[in-house]
Amino acid sequence: MKLELRNVSCGYGAKTIVKDLSLLAVSGEVLCLLGPNGVGKTTLFKTILGFLKLQEGKILLDGEDVSRWPRKEFAKAVGYVPQAHTPPFPFTVLDVVTMGRTAHLGPFASPTKTDVAIAEESLERLGVGFLKERIYTEISGGERQMVLIARALTQRPKVLIMDEPTSNLDFGNQIRVLEQVNRLAKEGLCVIMTSHFPDHAFLCSAKVALLQRNVQFQIGTAEEVITEQNMLSAYGVRVKIGSLQGDDGIPVAACVPLISNCTCPQDPQKSAYTGQAAE
């Protein structure tokens, strides 16, 4: 599966937040969107998913314009993992994951035994099958994130869109989620995710799209895009890009902030630390 954006512009009403963006993501690849709050990462996701109307350009799946696709067919091809989710009722984990089969059901139809089996398979695939009888609202944040990924996998998508999949997770659970992201890509999924941590792109060996203010963007490998100058320009923070030796002998890149040398922009309109609401 190939997801392509051609000269895409998107935003809210007449206000454009992302302008003339073109990128390509393919099966077996992780594409990581980086950038400070307010540059349009979530806006772009909402547009790809059809929650916001595309202002200009085209969104293509395997060369076909998705604007012509029925929503049900699109939902079968593209899965979505939100930052957080709390259902209004205390569903079991298996019930929440089975909801991922909705796009495959007819009007007023109930999940079949096959649908439930697919949901159980998704939980086992992520190593959290033991949670299936637990109440979703009573499990930990890290477990919930795995359940949301399992729900998306239950759609049997070719493209998986993940909006800050490690947000609000402790360090251990962040790494566990990233390990699953890597594994899913190796199994053939096209994974597109946002993150506030440049190191996540290094850990996922990802292609990177760095969105900056004034509708600027750069696209390339993590090593090409995550540079000391680009991080200073995007976030107003000085960093040092280094390399560590992994257990397998393969070097692992790391982005280390130089806290004492932080040079945040003085103009509050340009600062990454203005406290403005997330997109």
matplotlib code that plots the C-alpha trace (Angstrom):
import matplotlib.pyplot as plt

x = [0.0, 1.2, -0.2, 0.7, 0.0, 0.3, 0.5, -1.8, -3.1, -5.3, -6.6, -9.8, -12.3, -10.3, -7.3, -4.5, -2.2, -0.3, 0.4, 1.6, 2.9, 3.9, 5.1, 5.0, 4.7, 4.8, 4.2, 7.0, 7.9, 7.5, 6.9, 7.3, 5.9, 7.9, 7.3, 6.2, 2.6, 0.5, 2.3, -0.5, 0.5, -2.9, -4.7, -2.9, -4.1, -7.7, -7.6, -6.1, -8.8, -11.6, -12.5, -11.5, -12.1, -9.1, -8.4, -6.1, -4.2, -4.9, -4.6, -4.0, -4.0, -2.2, -2.7, -6.5, -8.0, -9.5, -12.1, -13.9, -13.8, -16.8, -16.0, -16.5, -13.9, -11.5, -11.9, -11.0, -7.7, -6.7, -6.6, -6.3, -4.9, -5.8, -3.8, -6.3, -9.7, -12.1, -15.4, -18.6, -19.4, -17.2, -16.6, -14.3, -11.1, -12.3, -15.4, -13.3, -11.0, -14.0, -15.3, -12.5, -14.6, -17.3, -16.3, -16.7, -20.2, -23.5, -26.2, -27.5, -25.3, -23.5, -20.0, -19.7, -17.5, -15.0, -14.9, -14.3, -11.6, -9.9, -10.0, -8.5, -5.8, -4.9, -4.6, -2.4, -0.3, 0.6, 1.2, -1.8, -4.3, -4.4, -6.3, -9.3, -11.8, -10.5, -12.6, -10.9, -11.3, -9.5, -6.3, -3.1, -2.3, 0.3, -2.1, -4.8, -2.5, -1.8, -5.6, -6.1, -3.5, -5.1, -8.5, -7.0, -5.3, -8.7, -9.8, -7.1, -5.7, -2.8, -2.0, -1.9, -2.1, -1.0, -1.4, 1.3, 1.1, 3.4, 1.8, 1.3, 3.2, 6.1, 9.5, 9.1, 5.7, 7.0, 9.7, 7.2, 4.9, 7.8, 8.9, 5.4, 5.5, 8.8, 7.4, 4.2, 6.2, 8.5, 5.3, 4.3, 2.2, 2.7, 2.9, 2.5, 2.9, 3.5, 5.8, 7.3, 10.6, 13.1, 14.7, 11.6, 12.3, 15.8, 14.5, 12.1, 14.6, 11.9, 11.5, 10.8, 8.6, 9.6, 6.9, 7.8, 6.1, 5.4, 4.2, 7.8, 8.6, 11.5, 11.3, 14.0, 15.6, 15.9, 19.7, 19.0, 16.3, 17.1, 20.1, 21.3, 20.4, 16.9, 16.0, 17.1, 15.0, 11.9, 11.9, 14.2, 16.4, 20.1, 20.8, 23.7, 23.3, 25.4, 25.8, 25.8, 26.9, 23.9, 24.0, 24.2, 27.1, 25.0, 25.3, 22.1, 21.7, 20.5, 19.3, 20.4, 19.1, 21.7, 19.5, 22.0, 22.4, 18.7, 18.1, 14.3, 13.1, 12.0, 9.0, 6.2, 4.5, 7.5, 8.3, 7.7, 7.0, 4.1, 1.8, -0.6, -3.0, -2.0, -3.5]
y = [0.0, 3.5, 6.7, 9.8, 13.5, 15.8, 19.5, 19.2, 22.3, 22.0, 23.9, 25.2, 27.2, 29.8, 29.5, 27.4, 25.7, 23.2, 24.4, 22.7, 19.5, 16.5, 13.2, 9.5, 6.6, 3.0, -0.4, -1.6, 2.0, 4.3, 8.0, 10.2, 13.7, 16.1, 19.7, 22.1, 22.5, 24.5, 23.6, 21.3, 17.7, 16.8, 19.0, 17.0, 13.7, 14.9, 15.9, 12.5, 10.7, 12.9, 14.7, 18.0, 19.0, 19.2, 22.7, 21.9, 19.0, 15.3, 12.3, 9.1, 5.4, 3.2, 6.0, 6.4, 9.6, 8.8, 11.6, 9.2, 6.3, 5.3, 6.0, 2.3, 1.2, 3.9, 2.7, -0.8, 0.4, 3.0, 2.5, 5.3, 5.3, 8.5, 10.0, 8.9, 7.4, 6.8, 5.1, 6.3, 2.8, 0.2, -2.1, -5.1, -4.8, -7.5, -5.4, -2.3, -4.1, -5.8, -2.4, -2.2, -4.6, -1.9, -1.1, -4.7, -5.1, -4.4, -2.0, -3.2, -6.3, -7.6, -9.0, -12.6, -15.3, -14.6, -10.9, -11.7, -14.2, -11.4, -9.1, -11.8, -12.4, -8.7, -8.7, -11.7, -10.2, -7.3, -9.6, -8.3, -11.2, -11.6, -8.3, -9.3, -9.9, -6.8, -3.6, -1.1, 1.9, 0.0, -0.9, 1.2, 3.9, 1.7, -1.2, 1.1, 2.3, -1.3, -1.9, 1.0, -0.3, -3.7, -2.1, -0.4, -3.7, -5.4, -3.3, -5.2, -1.9, -1.4, 2.0, 2.8, 6.4, 7.1, 10.5, 10.7, 7.0, 7.5, 10.6, 10.4, 7.1, 6.4, 5.6, 1.9, 1.9, 4.4, 2.0, -1.0, 0.9, 1.9, -1.7, -2.6, 0.2, -1.2, -4.8, -3.8, -2.0, -5.0, -7.1, -4.9, -2.1, 1.5, 3.4, 7.2, 8.7, 12.0, 12.5, 15.3, 13.3, 13.3, 10.2, 8.2, 8.7, 7.4, 4.4, 3.6, 4.1, 6.4, 8.7, 12.1, 15.1, 18.1, 20.7, 24.2, 27.5, 29.7, 26.5, 25.3, 21.6, 19.2, 15.6, 12.9, 10.2, 10.8, 11.5, 14.0, 16.0, 15.7, 18.0, 20.4, 23.4, 22.1, 21.3, 24.9, 26.3, 24.2, 24.1, 27.0, 24.5, 23.7, 20.0, 17.7, 14.8, 11.9, 8.1, 5.3, 1.7, -0.7, -4.3, -5.6, -3.4, -1.1, 2.6, 4.2, 8.0, 10.2, 13.8, 15.3, 18.8, 21.3, 22.7, 25.3, 26.7, 26.9, 29.8, 30.1, 32.9, 36.1, 36.7, 34.9, 34.3, 32.2, 30.4, 26.7, 27.4, 29.9, 27.4, 27.5, 24.6, 21.5, 21.2]
z = [0.0, -0.9, 0.7, -1.2, -0.5, -3.5, -2.9, 0.1, 1.9, 5.0, 7.9, 9.4, 7.3, 5.4, 7.6, 6.1, 8.6, 6.3, 2.8, -0.4, 1.4, -0.7, 0.8, 0.2, 2.7, 1.7, 3.2, 5.6, 6.4, 9.5, 8.7, 11.7, 11.8, 14.1, 14.9, 17.7, 18.8, 16.4, 13.1, 11.8, 12.6, 14.0, 11.4, 8.7, 10.3, 10.5, 6.9, 5.7, 7.7, 6.3, 9.5, 7.9, 4.3, 2.1, 0.9, -2.0, -3.5, -3.5, -1.1, -2.9, -1.8, -4.4, -6.9, -6.3, -5.1, -1.7, -2.0, -4.4, -2.0, 0.1, 3.8, 4.6, 2.1, 3.3, 6.9, 5.9, 4.4, 7.0, 10.8, 13.4, 16.9, 18.8, 21.6, 24.2, 24.5, 27.3, 26.4, 28.1, 29.3, 31.1, 28.1, 28.4, 26.5, 24.0, 23.3, 22.6, 20.3, 18.5, 17.7, 15.1, 12.9, 12.5, 8.9, 8.0, 9.3, 7.6, 8.9, 12.3, 12.2, 15.3, 15.3, 14.3, 15.9, 13.2, 14.1, 17.8, 16.8, 14.7, 17.7, 20.0, 17.4, 17.4, 21.2, 21.1, 18.3, 20.6, 23.6, 25.6, 25.1, 28.9, 29.1, 27.1, 30.0, 31.9, 32.0, 29.7, 32.0, 34.8, 33.0, 32.9, 30.4, 28.6, 28.4, 27.0, 24.3, 23.3, 23.2, 21.0, 18.6, 18.7, 17.9, 14.8, 13.7, 14.0, 11.0, 9.0, 7.6, 5.2, 6.6, 10.4, 11.5, 15.1, 16.8, 19.4, 20.4, 23.4, 24.9, 28.7, 28.9, 31.2, 29.7, 29.7, 28.0, 25.4, 24.4, 24.3, 22.0, 19.8, 19.6, 18.4, 15.8, 14.5, 14.4, 12.6, 9.9, 9.5, 9.0, 6.1, 7.5, 6.5, 9.8, 10.0, 13.5, 15.3, 18.1, 20.2, 20.7, 17.9, 19.4, 18.5, 14.8, 15.3, 17.3, 14.5, 11.7, 10.3, 7.4, 8.9, 8.0, 10.1, 10.1, 11.2, 11.7, 8.6, 6.8, 6.2, 6.1, 5.4, 4.5, 4.5, 6.6, 10.4, 9.9, 7.2, 9.0, 12.7, 12.8, 15.4, 13.2, 12.4, 16.0, 17.0, 14.2, 14.9, 18.7, 19.8, 21.7, 21.2, 20.9, 20.3, 17.9, 18.9, 18.4, 20.9, 20.4, 20.5, 21.9, 18.4, 17.5, 15.3, 16.1, 17.5, 17.0, 19.9, 20.2, 23.5, 24.6, 25.9, 28.7, 30.0, 26.5, 25.6, 23.3, 23.1, 20.7, 22.5, 20.2, 22.0, 18.6, 17.5, 20.7, 21.1, 24.7, 24.5, 26.2, 23.3, 23.1, 21.2, 17.7]

ax = plt.figure().add_subplot(projection="3d")
ax.plot(x, y, z, "-o")
ax.set_aspect("equal")
plt.show()
